[in-house]
Amino acid sequence: MSGSLDFTPRILMGPGPSNVDARVLQAMALPSISHLDPGFIEIMERIKTMLREVMMTTNELTIPVSGTGSAGMEAALCNLIEPRDRCVVCVNGVFGSRMADVCSRYGGEVVTVSASWGQPIDPDDVREALEGGPTKLVAIVHAETSTGVLQPLEDISHMTHEAGGLLVVDCVTSLGGHPVKVDEWGIDACYSGTQKCLSIPPGLAPLSFSPAAVAALESRTTKVANWYLDMSMVREYWGEDRTYHHTAPVNALYGFHEGLRLILAEGLEARWVRHQANHELLVAGLAEMGLEILPAPGYRLWSLNTVRIPEGADDVRVRKRLLNEYDIEIGGGLGELKGKVWRVGLMGASSTRNNVNALLGALKTILR
Protein backbone atom coordinates (compact mmCIF):
# COMPACT_ATOMS: atom_id res chain seq x y z
CA MET A 1 0.00 0.00 0.00
CA SER A 2 1.46 3.39 -0.98
CA GLY A 3 2.26 5.98 1.64
CA SER A 4 0.76 9.43 2.08
CA LEU A 5 1.87 12.35 -0.06
CA ASP A 6 5.16 13.73 1.19
CA PHE A 7 7.43 16.16 -0.66
CA THR A 8 9.56 19.25 -0.14
CA PRO A 9 7.80 22.57 -0.76
CA ARG A 10 9.47 24.61 -3.50
CA ILE A 11 9.82 28.25 -4.44
CA LEU A 12 8.19 28.04 -7.86
CA MET A 13 10.04 30.41 -10.20
CA GLY A 14 9.70 28.46 -13.42
CA PRO A 15 7.29 28.98 -16.33
CA GLY A 16 4.39 27.70 -14.20
CA PRO A 17 2.77 26.77 -11.98
CA SER A 18 3.40 29.57 -9.51
CA ASN A 19 3.08 29.37 -5.75
CA VAL A 20 -0.49 29.44 -4.43
CA ASP A 21 -1.74 31.61 -1.58
CA ALA A 22 -2.78 29.55 1.45
CA ARG A 23 -6.22 31.17 1.36
CA VAL A 24 -6.85 29.70 -2.10
CA LEU A 25 -5.89 26.23 -0.88
CA GLN A 26 -8.13 26.65 2.17
CA ALA A 27 -11.05 27.57 -0.07
CA MET A 28 -10.47 24.45 -2.18
CA ALA A 29 -10.66 22.32 0.96
CA LEU A 30 -14.22 23.42 1.76
CA PRO A 31 -16.93 20.71 1.58
CA SER A 32 -18.10 19.88 -1.93
CA ILE A 33 -21.66 20.63 -2.98
CA SER A 34 -23.52 19.84 -6.19
CA HIS A 35 -22.58 21.89 -9.23
CA LEU A 36 -26.32 22.60 -9.59
CA ASP A 37 -26.82 23.61 -5.94
CA PRO A 38 -28.38 27.09 -5.56
CA GLY A 39 -25.47 28.08 -3.32
CA PHE A 40 -22.96 27.08 -5.98
CA ILE A 41 -24.90 28.93 -8.68
CA GLU A 42 -24.50 32.07 -6.59
CA ILE A 43 -20.74 31.42 -6.47
CA MET A 44 -20.73 31.07 -10.27
CA GLU A 45 -22.35 34.48 -10.66
CA ARG A 46 -19.73 36.09 -8.43
CA ILE A 47 -16.99 34.37 -10.43
CA LYS A 48 -18.30 35.79 -13.71
CA THR A 49 -18.49 39.31 -12.26
CA MET A 50 -14.96 39.20 -10.84
CA LEU A 51 -13.49 37.58 -13.97
CA ARG A 52 -14.92 40.34 -16.17
CA GLU A 53 -13.20 42.88 -13.92
CA VAL A 54 -9.86 41.05 -14.06
CA MET A 55 -10.08 40.70 -17.86
CA MET A 56 -11.27 44.31 -18.18
CA THR A 57 -14.32 43.45 -20.24
CA THR A 58 -18.09 43.65 -20.25
CA ASN A 59 -18.40 40.56 -22.46
CA GLU A 60 -21.34 38.46 -21.31
CA LEU A 61 -19.61 35.22 -22.32
CA THR A 62 -16.71 35.41 -19.85
CA ILE A 63 -16.28 32.16 -17.96
CA PRO A 64 -13.68 29.67 -16.73
CA VAL A 65 -13.43 26.59 -18.94
CA SER A 66 -13.02 23.27 -17.13
CA GLY A 67 -9.52 22.44 -18.30
CA THR A 68 -6.01 23.91 -18.38
CA GLY A 69 -4.87 26.87 -20.48
CA SER A 70 -4.49 24.56 -23.46
CA ALA A 71 -8.21 23.79 -23.21
CA GLY A 72 -8.82 27.55 -23.25
CA MET A 73 -6.80 27.80 -26.47
CA GLU A 74 -8.71 24.97 -28.07
CA ALA A 75 -12.05 26.41 -26.94
CA ALA A 76 -11.23 29.83 -28.42
CA LEU A 77 -10.27 28.32 -31.77
CA CYS A 78 -12.62 25.36 -32.23
CA ASN A 79 -15.70 27.51 -31.68
CA LEU A 80 -14.70 30.09 -34.29
CA ILE A 81 -13.10 27.99 -37.04
CA GLU A 82 -15.06 26.14 -39.68
CA PRO A 83 -13.50 24.09 -42.49
CA ARG A 84 -11.62 26.20 -45.07
CA ASP A 85 -11.69 29.36 -42.95
CA ARG A 86 -8.54 31.39 -43.58
CA CYS A 87 -6.62 31.82 -40.33
CA VAL A 88 -3.58 34.08 -39.95
CA VAL A 89 -1.50 32.73 -37.07
CA CYS A 90 1.47 34.61 -35.61
CA VAL A 91 4.38 32.35 -34.65
CA ASN A 92 7.41 33.50 -32.68
CA GLY A 93 7.64 30.66 -30.18
CA VAL A 94 6.22 27.34 -29.04
CA PHE A 95 2.72 28.54 -28.26
CA GLY A 96 2.19 30.36 -31.53
CA SER A 97 3.15 27.09 -33.23
CA ARG A 98 0.61 25.30 -31.08
CA MET A 99 -2.15 27.70 -32.15
CA ALA A 100 -1.29 27.03 -35.79
CA ASP A 101 -1.48 23.28 -35.16
CA VAL A 102 -4.90 23.55 -33.51
CA CYS A 103 -6.26 25.76 -36.32
CA SER A 104 -5.22 23.21 -38.92
CA ARG A 105 -6.81 20.34 -36.95
CA TYR A 106 -10.18 22.09 -37.19
CA GLY A 107 -9.87 22.53 -40.94
CA GLY A 108 -8.60 26.08 -41.01
CA GLU A 109 -6.43 27.20 -43.91
CA VAL A 110 -3.44 28.45 -41.91
CA VAL A 111 -1.25 31.34 -43.05
CA THR A 112 1.66 31.89 -40.66
CA VAL A 113 3.33 35.19 -39.86
CA SER A 114 6.69 34.48 -38.27
CA ALA A 115 9.34 36.28 -36.27
CA SER A 116 12.59 35.06 -34.78
CA TRP A 117 12.32 33.56 -31.31
CA GLY A 118 12.90 36.41 -28.88
CA GLN A 119 11.44 39.02 -31.27
CA PRO A 120 7.87 40.39 -31.42
CA ILE A 121 5.63 39.97 -34.46
CA ASP A 122 5.91 42.87 -36.92
CA PRO A 123 2.46 44.42 -37.57
CA ASP A 124 3.45 45.12 -41.18
CA ASP A 125 3.84 41.37 -41.74
CA VAL A 126 0.34 40.82 -40.36
CA ARG A 127 -1.03 43.51 -42.67
CA GLU A 128 0.59 41.82 -45.66
CA ALA A 129 -0.93 38.47 -44.67
CA LEU A 130 -4.37 40.05 -44.32
CA GLU A 131 -4.10 41.39 -47.87
CA GLY A 132 -3.89 37.81 -49.13
CA GLY A 133 -7.63 37.18 -48.93
CA PRO A 134 -10.72 37.19 -46.67
CA THR A 135 -9.61 36.14 -43.19
CA LYS A 136 -11.75 34.64 -40.43
CA LEU A 137 -9.33 35.32 -37.61
CA VAL A 138 -5.87 36.41 -36.55
CA ALA A 139 -4.39 34.39 -33.68
CA ILE A 140 -1.50 35.77 -31.65
CA VAL A 141 0.25 35.19 -28.32
CA HIS A 142 0.32 38.21 -26.01
CA ALA A 143 2.87 36.67 -23.63
CA GLU A 144 5.02 34.02 -25.31
CA THR A 145 6.04 31.72 -22.46
CA SER A 146 8.81 30.05 -24.43
CA THR A 147 10.67 33.28 -25.25
CA GLY A 148 9.62 35.89 -22.68
CA VAL A 149 8.34 38.27 -25.37
CA LEU A 150 5.48 40.68 -24.63
CA GLN A 151 3.58 41.38 -27.86
CA PRO A 152 1.95 44.80 -28.48
CA LEU A 153 -1.59 44.19 -29.73
CA GLU A 154 -3.39 47.44 -30.52
CA ASP A 155 -2.12 47.99 -34.09
CA ILE A 156 -2.68 44.35 -34.99
CA SER A 157 -6.17 44.47 -33.50
CA HIS A 158 -7.06 47.54 -35.57
CA MET A 159 -5.90 46.07 -38.88
CA THR A 160 -7.58 42.73 -38.12
CA HIS A 161 -10.95 44.38 -37.63
CA GLU A 162 -10.46 46.61 -40.68
CA ALA A 163 -10.03 43.40 -42.68
CA GLY A 164 -13.23 41.96 -41.19
CA GLY A 165 -11.50 39.36 -39.02
CA LEU A 166 -11.63 38.33 -35.38
CA LEU A 167 -8.65 38.71 -33.02
CA VAL A 168 -7.83 35.67 -30.87
CA VAL A 169 -5.27 36.25 -28.11
CA ASP A 170 -3.34 33.92 -25.80
CA CYS A 171 -2.81 35.75 -22.50
CA VAL A 172 -1.94 32.66 -20.43
CA THR A 173 1.23 34.21 -18.96
CA SER A 174 0.07 37.83 -18.81
CA LEU A 175 -3.40 37.89 -17.21
CA GLY A 176 -3.05 39.10 -13.64
CA GLY A 177 0.57 40.24 -14.06
CA HIS A 178 0.37 42.61 -17.04
CA PRO A 179 -2.43 44.81 -18.33
CA VAL A 180 -4.83 42.71 -20.43
CA LYS A 181 -7.46 45.14 -21.70
CA VAL A 182 -9.87 42.91 -23.59
CA ASP A 183 -12.41 45.59 -24.51
CA GLU A 184 -10.04 48.53 -25.02
CA TRP A 185 -7.75 46.50 -27.27
CA GLY A 186 -10.60 44.96 -29.25
CA ILE A 187 -9.82 41.34 -28.43
CA ASP A 188 -12.57 39.02 -29.70
CA ALA A 189 -11.51 35.78 -28.04
CA CYS A 190 -9.13 35.85 -25.09
CA TYR A 191 -8.00 32.88 -23.03
CA SER A 192 -5.67 32.28 -20.12
CA GLY A 193 -4.76 29.72 -17.46
CA THR A 194 -5.04 29.79 -13.70
CA GLN A 195 -1.56 28.59 -12.75
CA LYS A 196 0.51 31.58 -13.89
CA CYS A 197 -0.04 35.16 -12.68
CA LEU A 198 -3.44 34.32 -11.17
CA SER A 199 -1.65 31.95 -8.74
CA ILE A 200 -4.45 29.39 -8.65
CA PRO A 201 -3.73 25.67 -9.14
CA PRO A 202 -3.89 24.49 -12.77
CA GLY A 203 -7.16 23.12 -14.08
CA LEU A 204 -9.26 26.08 -15.24
CA ALA A 205 -8.96 28.40 -18.24
CA PRO A 206 -10.51 31.89 -18.19
CA LEU A 207 -12.16 32.61 -21.54
CA SER A 208 -13.93 35.68 -22.92
CA PHE A 209 -15.80 36.06 -26.23
CA SER A 210 -16.76 39.46 -27.62
CA PRO A 211 -20.24 40.00 -29.15
CA ALA A 212 -18.62 39.58 -32.58
CA ALA A 213 -17.14 36.22 -31.55
CA VAL A 214 -20.50 35.10 -30.15
CA ALA A 215 -22.15 36.15 -33.43
CA ALA A 216 -19.62 34.06 -35.36
CA LEU A 217 -20.38 31.10 -33.10
CA GLU A 218 -24.14 31.50 -33.59
CA SER A 219 -23.87 31.85 -37.38
CA ARG A 220 -21.87 28.64 -37.92
CA THR A 221 -23.08 26.34 -40.68
CA THR A 222 -21.34 23.32 -39.11
CA LYS A 223 -21.31 21.93 -35.61
CA VAL A 224 -18.39 22.80 -33.34
CA ALA A 225 -16.06 19.85 -33.82
CA ASN A 226 -15.23 19.58 -30.09
CA TRP A 227 -18.27 18.56 -28.03
CA TYR A 228 -16.76 19.20 -24.59
CA LEU A 229 -15.62 22.72 -25.47
CA ASP A 230 -18.66 23.73 -27.55
CA MET A 231 -19.47 27.14 -26.07
CA SER A 232 -22.97 27.10 -27.55
CA MET A 233 -23.70 24.41 -24.93
CA VAL A 234 -21.27 25.33 -22.14
CA ARG A 235 -22.59 28.89 -21.97
CA GLU A 236 -26.08 27.51 -21.27
CA TYR A 237 -24.77 25.99 -18.05
CA TRP A 238 -23.18 29.33 -17.07
CA GLY A 239 -26.27 31.25 -18.22
CA GLU A 240 -29.70 31.69 -16.67
CA ASP A 241 -31.01 28.25 -17.64
CA ARG A 242 -28.15 26.30 -15.97
CA THR A 243 -28.61 23.54 -18.53
CA TYR A 244 -26.51 20.53 -17.55
CA HIS A 245 -23.47 20.01 -19.76
CA HIS A 246 -20.75 18.49 -17.59
CA THR A 247 -20.02 18.21 -13.89
CA ALA A 248 -18.12 21.36 -13.05
CA PRO A 249 -14.99 21.03 -10.84
CA VAL A 250 -16.66 22.49 -7.76
CA ASN A 251 -13.67 22.70 -5.43
CA ALA A 252 -11.41 24.06 -8.17
CA LEU A 253 -13.97 26.82 -8.71
CA TYR A 254 -13.94 27.58 -4.97
CA GLY A 255 -10.22 28.23 -5.36
CA PHE A 256 -10.80 30.27 -8.51
CA HIS A 257 -13.31 32.44 -6.66
CA GLU A 258 -10.86 33.08 -3.82
CA GLY A 259 -7.98 33.73 -6.21
CA LEU A 260 -9.97 36.34 -8.12
CA ARG A 261 -11.06 37.93 -4.84
CA LEU A 262 -7.44 38.28 -3.72
CA ILE A 263 -6.41 39.82 -7.06
CA LEU A 264 -9.13 42.45 -6.87
CA ALA A 265 -8.36 43.11 -3.20
CA GLU A 266 -4.75 43.88 -4.14
CA GLY A 267 -5.89 45.92 -7.14
CA LEU A 268 -5.03 45.29 -10.78
CA GLU A 269 -2.74 48.30 -11.14
CA ALA A 270 -0.96 47.57 -7.85
CA ARG A 271 -0.45 44.02 -9.06
CA TRP A 272 1.04 45.20 -12.35
CA VAL A 273 3.38 47.56 -10.47
CA ARG A 274 4.54 44.70 -8.23
CA HIS A 275 5.28 42.42 -11.19
CA GLN A 276 7.17 45.17 -13.01
CA ALA A 277 9.21 46.13 -9.94
CA ASN A 278 10.29 42.56 -9.24
CA HIS A 279 11.16 42.03 -12.90
CA GLU A 280 13.34 45.13 -12.86
CA LEU A 281 15.02 44.00 -9.62
CA LEU A 282 15.81 40.64 -11.24
CA VAL A 283 17.14 42.21 -14.46
CA ALA A 284 19.40 44.58 -12.49
CA GLY A 285 20.73 41.76 -10.33
CA LEU A 286 21.42 39.58 -13.35
CA ALA A 287 23.19 42.44 -15.11
CA GLU A 288 25.57 42.77 -12.15
CA MET A 289 26.45 39.12 -12.73
CA GLY A 290 26.97 39.67 -16.45
CA LEU A 291 23.77 37.82 -17.41
CA GLU A 292 21.44 39.08 -20.14
CA ILE A 293 17.72 38.84 -20.92
CA LEU A 294 16.81 37.54 -24.38
CA PRO A 295 14.13 40.02 -25.58
CA ALA A 296 14.95 43.69 -26.11
CA PRO A 297 13.76 46.24 -23.53
CA GLY A 298 10.19 47.22 -24.24
CA TYR A 299 9.25 43.71 -25.32
CA ARG A 300 10.11 41.87 -22.10
CA LEU A 301 7.56 40.08 -19.99
CA TRP A 302 7.63 40.99 -16.31
CA SER A 303 6.15 37.61 -15.47
CA LEU A 304 8.52 35.34 -17.46
CA ASN A 305 12.18 36.21 -17.91
CA THR A 306 14.36 34.35 -20.42
CA VAL A 307 17.95 34.55 -19.19
CA ARG A 308 20.76 33.76 -21.63
CA ILE A 309 22.85 30.91 -20.19
CA PRO A 310 26.45 32.13 -19.84
CA GLU A 311 29.20 30.34 -21.69
CA GLY A 312 30.62 27.47 -19.66
CA ALA A 313 27.55 27.03 -17.44
CA ASP A 314 25.85 23.63 -17.43
CA ASP A 315 22.12 24.28 -17.96
CA VAL A 316 20.78 21.15 -16.31
CA ARG A 317 23.34 21.05 -13.52
CA VAL A 318 22.59 24.64 -12.47
CA ARG A 319 18.85 23.99 -12.38
CA LYS A 320 19.31 20.78 -10.41
CA ARG A 321 21.48 22.52 -7.83
CA LEU A 322 18.91 25.32 -7.47
CA LEU A 323 16.21 22.72 -6.86
CA ASN A 324 18.14 20.33 -4.62
CA GLU A 325 20.16 22.81 -2.58
CA TYR A 326 17.88 25.87 -2.47
CA ASP A 327 14.40 24.46 -3.23
CA ILE A 328 14.08 26.95 -6.11
CA GLU A 329 12.58 25.82 -9.42
CA ILE A 330 13.38 27.60 -12.68
CA GLY A 331 12.70 26.30 -16.18
CA GLY A 332 14.87 25.37 -19.12
CA GLY A 333 14.45 26.52 -22.69
CA LEU A 334 11.99 25.00 -25.16
CA GLY A 335 12.37 24.30 -28.88
CA GLU A 336 14.99 26.51 -30.52
CA LEU A 337 16.01 27.88 -27.12
CA LYS A 338 16.64 24.55 -25.40
CA GLY A 339 19.99 24.73 -23.63
CA LYS A 340 20.31 28.44 -24.45
CA VAL A 341 18.11 30.13 -21.84
CA TRP A 342 16.71 29.70 -18.37
CA ARG A 343 13.07 30.69 -17.95
CA VAL A 344 12.52 32.50 -14.66
CA GLY A 345 8.91 33.07 -13.66
CA LEU A 346 7.87 35.95 -11.42
CA MET A 347 4.16 35.26 -11.42
CA GLY A 348 1.44 35.97 -8.91
CA ALA A 349 2.36 34.90 -5.39
CA SER A 350 5.85 33.93 -6.60
CA SER A 351 6.61 37.53 -7.63
CA THR A 352 8.23 38.86 -4.45
CA ARG A 353 11.45 40.73 -3.63
CA ASN A 354 12.45 37.91 -1.27
CA ASN A 355 12.18 35.34 -4.05
CA VAL A 356 14.19 37.49 -6.46
CA ASN A 357 16.94 38.05 -3.91
CA ALA A 358 17.00 34.36 -2.97
CA LEU A 359 17.42 33.33 -6.61
CA LEU A 360 20.12 35.93 -7.30
CA GLY A 361 22.08 34.84 -4.24
CA ALA A 362 21.83 31.17 -5.15
CA LEU A 363 22.87 31.80 -8.76
CA LYS A 364 25.90 33.80 -7.65
CA THR A 365 27.04 30.93 -5.48
CA ILE A 366 26.43 28.22 -8.07
CA LEU A 367 27.97 30.11 -11.01
CA ARG A 368 30.99 31.12 -8.97
C-alpha positions as CSV (number, residue, x, y, z in Angstrom):
1,M,0.0,0.0,0.0
2,S,1.5,3.4,-1.0
3,G,2.3,6.0,1.6
4,S,0.8,9.4,2.1
5,L,1.9,12.4,-0.1
6,D,5.2,13.7,1.2
7,F,7.4,16.2,-0.7
8,T,9.6,19.2,-0.1
9,P,7.8,22.6,-0.8
10,R,9.5,24.6,-3.5
11,I,9.8,28.2,-4.4
12,L,8.2,28.0,-7.9
13,M,10.0,30.4,-10.2
14,G,9.7,28.5,-13.4
15,P,7.3,29.0,-16.3
16,G,4.4,27.7,-14.2
17,P,2.8,26.8,-12.0
18,S,3.4,29.6,-9.5
19,N,3.1,29.4,-5.8
20,V,-0.5,29.4,-4.4
21,D,-1.7,31.6,-1.6
22,A,-2.8,29.5,1.4
23,R,-6.2,31.2,1.4
24,V,-6.9,29.7,-2.1
25,L,-5.9,26.2,-0.9
26,Q,-8.1,26.6,2.2
27,A,-11.1,27.6,-0.1
28,M,-10.5,24.5,-2.2
29,A,-10.7,22.3,1.0
30,L,-14.2,23.4,1.8
31,P,-16.9,20.7,1.6
32,S,-18.1,19.9,-1.9
33,I,-21.7,20.6,-3.0
34,S,-23.5,19.8,-6.2
35,H,-22.6,21.9,-9.2
36,L,-26.3,22.6,-9.6
37,D,-26.8,23.6,-5.9
38,P,-28.4,27.1,-5.6
39,G,-25.5,28.1,-3.3
40,F,-23.0,27.1,-6.0
41,I,-24.9,28.9,-8.7
42,E,-24.5,32.1,-6.6
43,I,-20.7,31.4,-6.5
44,M,-20.7,31.1,-10.3
45,E,-22.4,34.5,-10.7
46,R,-19.7,36.1,-8.4
47,I,-17.0,34.4,-10.4
48,K,-18.3,35.8,-13.7
49,T,-18.5,39.3,-12.3
50,M,-15.0,39.2,-10.8
51,L,-13.5,37.6,-14.0
52,R,-14.9,40.3,-16.2
53,E,-13.2,42.9,-13.9
54,V,-9.9,41.0,-14.1
55,M,-10.1,40.7,-17.9
56,M,-11.3,44.3,-18.2
57,T,-14.3,43.4,-20.2
58,T,-18.1,43.7,-20.3
59,N,-18.4,40.6,-22.5
60,E,-21.3,38.5,-21.3
61,L,-19.6,35.2,-22.3
62,T,-16.7,35.4,-19.9
63,I,-16.3,32.2,-18.0
64,P,-13.7,29.7,-16.7
65,V,-13.4,26.6,-18.9
66,S,-13.0,23.3,-17.1
67,G,-9.5,22.4,-18.3
68,T,-6.0,23.9,-18.4
69,G,-4.9,26.9,-20.5
70,S,-4.5,24.6,-23.5
71,A,-8.2,23.8,-23.2
72,G,-8.8,27.5,-23.3
73,M,-6.8,27.8,-26.5
74,E,-8.7,25.0,-28.1
75,A,-12.1,26.4,-26.9
76,A,-11.2,29.8,-28.4
77,L,-10.3,28.3,-31.8
78,C,-12.6,25.4,-32.2
79,N,-15.7,27.5,-31.7
80,L,-14.7,30.1,-34.3
81,I,-13.1,28.0,-37.0
82,E,-15.1,26.1,-39.7
83,P,-13.5,24.1,-42.5
84,R,-11.6,26.2,-45.1
85,D,-11.7,29.4,-42.9
86,R,-8.5,31.4,-43.6
87,C,-6.6,31.8,-40.3
88,V,-3.6,34.1,-39.9
89,V,-1.5,32.7,-37.1
90,C,1.5,34.6,-35.6
91,V,4.4,32.4,-34.6
92,N,7.4,33.5,-32.7
93,G,7.6,30.7,-30.2
94,V,6.2,27.3,-29.0
95,F,2.7,28.5,-28.3
96,G,2.2,30.4,-31.5
97,S,3.2,27.1,-33.2
98,R,0.6,25.3,-31.1
99,M,-2.1,27.7,-32.1
100,A,-1.3,27.0,-35.8
101,D,-1.5,23.3,-35.2
102,V,-4.9,23.5,-33.5
103,C,-6.3,25.8,-36.3
104,S,-5.2,23.2,-38.9
105,R,-6.8,20.3,-36.9
106,Y,-10.2,22.1,-37.2
107,G,-9.9,22.5,-40.9
108,G,-8.6,26.1,-41.0
109,E,-6.4,27.2,-43.9
110,V,-3.4,28.4,-41.9
111,V,-1.2,31.3,-43.0
112,T,1.7,31.9,-40.7
113,V,3.3,35.2,-39.9
114,S,6.7,34.5,-38.3
115,A,9.3,36.3,-36.3
116,S,12.6,35.1,-34.8
117,W,12.3,33.6,-31.3
118,G,12.9,36.4,-28.9
119,Q,11.4,39.0,-31.3
120,P,7.9,40.4,-31.4
121,I,5.6,40.0,-34.5
122,D,5.9,42.9,-36.9
123,P,2.5,44.4,-37.6
124,D,3.5,45.1,-41.2
125,D,3.8,41.4,-41.7
126,V,0.3,40.8,-40.4
127,R,-1.0,43.5,-42.7
128,E,0.6,41.8,-45.7
129,A,-0.9,38.5,-44.7
130,L,-4.4,40.1,-44.3
131,E,-4.1,41.4,-47.9
132,G,-3.9,37.8,-49.1
133,G,-7.6,37.2,-48.9
134,P,-10.7,37.2,-46.7
135,T,-9.6,36.1,-43.2
136,K,-11.7,34.6,-40.4
137,L,-9.3,35.3,-37.6
138,V,-5.9,36.4,-36.6
139,A,-4.4,34.4,-33.7
140,I,-1.5,35.8,-31.6
141,V,0.3,35.2,-28.3
142,H,0.3,38.2,-26.0
143,A,2.9,36.7,-23.6
144,E,5.0,34.0,-25.3
145,T,6.0,31.7,-22.5
146,S,8.8,30.1,-24.4
147,T,10.7,33.3,-25.2
148,G,9.6,35.9,-22.7
149,V,8.3,38.3,-25.4
150,L,5.5,40.7,-24.6
151,Q,3.6,41.4,-27.9
152,P,2.0,44.8,-28.5
153,L,-1.6,44.2,-29.7
154,E,-3.4,47.4,-30.5
155,D,-2.1,48.0,-34.1
156,I,-2.7,44.4,-35.0
157,S,-6.2,44.5,-33.5
158,H,-7.1,47.5,-35.6
159,M,-5.9,46.1,-38.9
160,T,-7.6,42.7,-38.1
161,H,-10.9,44.4,-37.6
162,E,-10.5,46.6,-40.7
163,A,-10.0,43.4,-42.7
164,G,-13.2,42.0,-41.2
165,G,-11.5,39.4,-39.0
166,L,-11.6,38.3,-35.4
167,L,-8.6,38.7,-33.0
168,V,-7.8,35.7,-30.9
169,V,-5.3,36.2,-28.1
170,D,-3.3,33.9,-25.8
171,C,-2.8,35.7,-22.5
172,V,-1.9,32.7,-20.4
173,T,1.2,34.2,-19.0
174,S,0.1,37.8,-18.8
175,L,-3.4,37.9,-17.2
176,G,-3.1,39.1,-13.6
177,G,0.6,40.2,-14.1
178,H,0.4,42.6,-17.0
179,P,-2.4,44.8,-18.3
180,V,-4.8,42.7,-20.4
181,K,-7.5,45.1,-21.7
182,V,-9.9,42.9,-23.6
183,D,-12.4,45.6,-24.5
184,E,-10.0,48.5,-25.0
185,W,-7.7,46.5,-27.3
186,G,-10.6,45.0,-29.3
187,I,-9.8,41.3,-28.4
188,D,-12.6,39.0,-29.7
189,A,-11.5,35.8,-28.0
190,C,-9.1,35.9,-25.1
191,Y,-8.0,32.9,-23.0
192,S,-5.7,32.3,-20.1
193,G,-4.8,29.7,-17.5
194,T,-5.0,29.8,-13.7
195,Q,-1.6,28.6,-12.8
196,K,0.5,31.6,-13.9
197,C,0.0,35.2,-12.7
198,L,-3.4,34.3,-11.2
199,S,-1.7,32.0,-8.7
200,I,-4.5,29.4,-8.7
201,P,-3.7,25.7,-9.1
202,P,-3.9,24.5,-12.8
203,G,-7.2,23.1,-14.1
204,L,-9.3,26.1,-15.2
205,A,-9.0,28.4,-18.2
206,P,-10.5,31.9,-18.2
207,L,-12.2,32.6,-21.5
208,S,-13.9,35.7,-22.9
209,F,-15.8,36.1,-26.2
210,S,-16.8,39.5,-27.6
211,P,-20.2,40.0,-29.1
212,A,-18.6,39.6,-32.6
213,A,-17.1,36.2,-31.6
214,V,-20.5,35.1,-30.2
215,A,-22.2,36.1,-33.4
216,A,-19.6,34.1,-35.4
217,L,-20.4,31.1,-33.1
218,E,-24.1,31.5,-33.6
219,S,-23.9,31.8,-37.4
220,R,-21.9,28.6,-37.9
221,T,-23.1,26.3,-40.7
222,T,-21.3,23.3,-39.1
223,K,-21.3,21.9,-35.6
224,V,-18.4,22.8,-33.3
225,A,-16.1,19.8,-33.8
226,N,-15.2,19.6,-30.1
227,W,-18.3,18.6,-28.0
228,Y,-16.8,19.2,-24.6
229,L,-15.6,22.7,-25.5
230,D,-18.7,23.7,-27.6
231,M,-19.5,27.1,-26.1
232,S,-23.0,27.1,-27.5
233,M,-23.7,24.4,-24.9
234,V,-21.3,25.3,-22.1
235,R,-22.6,28.9,-22.0
236,E,-26.1,27.5,-21.3
237,Y,-24.8,26.0,-18.0
238,W,-23.2,29.3,-17.1
239,G,-26.3,31.3,-18.2
240,E,-29.7,31.7,-16.7
241,D,-31.0,28.3,-17.6
242,R,-28.2,26.3,-16.0
243,T,-28.6,23.5,-18.5
244,Y,-26.5,20.5,-17.5
245,H,-23.5,20.0,-19.8
246,H,-20.8,18.5,-17.6
247,T,-20.0,18.2,-13.9
248,A,-18.1,21.4,-13.1
249,P,-15.0,21.0,-10.8
250,V,-16.7,22.5,-7.8
251,N,-13.7,22.7,-5.4
252,A,-11.4,24.1,-8.2
253,L,-14.0,26.8,-8.7
254,Y,-13.9,27.6,-5.0
255,G,-10.2,28.2,-5.4
256,F,-10.8,30.3,-8.5
257,H,-13.3,32.4,-6.7
258,E,-10.9,33.1,-3.8
259,G,-8.0,33.7,-6.2
260,L,-10.0,36.3,-8.1
261,R,-11.1,37.9,-4.8
262,L,-7.4,38.3,-3.7
263,I,-6.4,39.8,-7.1
264,L,-9.1,42.5,-6.9
265,A,-8.4,43.1,-3.2
266,E,-4.7,43.9,-4.1
267,G,-5.9,45.9,-7.1
268,L,-5.0,45.3,-10.8
269,E,-2.7,48.3,-11.1
270,A,-1.0,47.6,-7.9
271,R,-0.5,44.0,-9.1
272,W,1.0,45.2,-12.4
273,V,3.4,47.6,-10.5
274,R,4.5,44.7,-8.2
275,H,5.3,42.4,-11.2
276,Q,7.2,45.2,-13.0
277,A,9.2,46.1,-9.9
278,N,10.3,42.6,-9.2
279,H,11.2,42.0,-12.9
280,E,13.3,45.1,-12.9
281,L,15.0,44.0,-9.6
282,L,15.8,40.6,-11.2
283,V,17.1,42.2,-14.5
284,A,19.4,44.6,-12.5
285,G,20.7,41.8,-10.3
286,L,21.4,39.6,-13.4
287,A,23.2,42.4,-15.1
288,E,25.6,42.8,-12.1
289,M,26.5,39.1,-12.7
290,G,27.0,39.7,-16.5
291,L,23.8,37.8,-17.4
292,E,21.4,39.1,-20.1
293,I,17.7,38.8,-20.9
294,L,16.8,37.5,-24.4
295,P,14.1,40.0,-25.6
296,A,15.0,43.7,-26.1
297,P,13.8,46.2,-23.5
298,G,10.2,47.2,-24.2
299,Y,9.3,43.7,-25.3
300,R,10.1,41.9,-22.1
301,L,7.6,40.1,-20.0
302,W,7.6,41.0,-16.3
303,S,6.2,37.6,-15.5
304,L,8.5,35.3,-17.5
305,N,12.2,36.2,-17.9
306,T,14.4,34.4,-20.4
307,V,17.9,34.5,-19.2
308,R,20.8,33.8,-21.6
309,I,22.8,30.9,-20.2
310,P,26.4,32.1,-19.8
311,E,29.2,30.3,-21.7
312,G,30.6,27.5,-19.7
313,A,27.5,27.0,-17.4
314,D,25.8,23.6,-17.4
315,D,22.1,24.3,-18.0
316,V,20.8,21.1,-16.3
317,R,23.3,21.1,-13.5
318,V,22.6,24.6,-12.5
319,R,18.8,24.0,-12.4
320,K,19.3,20.8,-10.4
321,R,21.5,22.5,-7.8
322,L,18.9,25.3,-7.5
323,L,16.2,22.7,-6.9
324,N,18.1,20.3,-4.6
325,E,20.2,22.8,-2.6
326,Y,17.9,25.9,-2.5
327,D,14.4,24.5,-3.2
328,I,14.1,27.0,-6.1
329,E,12.6,25.8,-9.4
330,I,13.4,27.6,-12.7
331,G,12.7,26.3,-16.2
332,G,14.9,25.4,-19.1
333,G,14.5,26.5,-22.7
334,L,12.0,25.0,-25.2
335,G,12.4,24.3,-28.9
336,E,15.0,26.5,-30.5
337,L,16.0,27.9,-27.1
338,K,16.6,24.5,-25.4
339,G,20.0,24.7,-23.6
340,K,20.3,28.4,-24.5
341,V,18.1,30.1,-21.8
342,W,16.7,29.7,-18.4
343,R,13.1,30.7,-17.9
344,V,12.5,32.5,-14.7
345,G,8.9,33.1,-13.7
346,L,7.9,35.9,-11.4
347,M,4.2,35.3,-11.4
348,G,1.4,36.0,-8.9
349,A,2.4,34.9,-5.4
350,S,5.8,33.9,-6.6
351,S,6.6,37.5,-7.6
352,T,8.2,38.9,-4.4
353,R,11.5,40.7,-3.6
354,N,12.5,37.9,-1.3
355,N,12.2,35.3,-4.1
356,V,14.2,37.5,-6.5
357,N,16.9,38.1,-3.9
358,A,17.0,34.4,-3.0
359,L,17.4,33.3,-6.6
360,L,20.1,35.9,-7.3
361,G,22.1,34.8,-4.2
362,A,21.8,31.2,-5.2
363,L,22.9,31.8,-8.8
364,K,25.9,33.8,-7.6
365,T,27.0,30.9,-5.5
366,I,26.4,28.2,-8.1
367,L,28.0,30.1,-11.0
368,R,31.0,31.1,-9.0
